């Protein structure tokens, strides 16, 4: 009886572990245009007022099948680059319209066919929520 309980406990723990693992994202999960609906800066001091200028005009991120990415408003892309996927991370490299080059790391916290939530990692991390257009 004791052996049975140990085996059963091990099986239950294994099943719980497997159920909690989410599958890695695939490029095709991202393809299309995503409209930003919320931008948060979780590490900002409580007395910081965040100006939502990014959301004055609808800001979007668009992932294409040729592994390119554009970020900006419908009228003007302000960032052009390429992306690769590494499990739950989107590695982005490219340049802004002013010519400055950068590399960004997006950690995908949630991804459905209608919504994406990702944290832009770095010195000042941002959390972006966007919906599929």
Steps between C-alpha positions, in 0.01 A plus 500: 500500500785738588671434165176569316459837675857603409448407133164674488647814657785501249258463208278781630801732543621418149156570351474831688846600375415412140168684520672816624750506212387725221615429147769718347370765263539456126553778245165426336330576834618860463438579132277800446435839652447544874354825638635618837218549750704538819858592591622467858832570669494275807831626642403869491492670841148548635517878456594474130236619258516302177409701195302276267627679189566162344127440500390844372514347154441127473840335530544160337762231464495294183677166458543376142569156352841617376604549868476879484335716762371858495384707795317830471173665412295403195635807317866466599714205607757634744696174537602254228684176566500125512403247764582147612328279755666321792233308697308785670726784385487714189844636410465817297776698331463799274500877485281798573417766240780719636748228399587381850536122519383290791433146618191426705393194694128433542401235754155370406290466814174409326412415141164403355371536146344835605732647765868526580660628820874546497762664716768702325801406710778745573597782730141629510269205427159566347202265485297528181154356442388486138207354310508340155362715219 
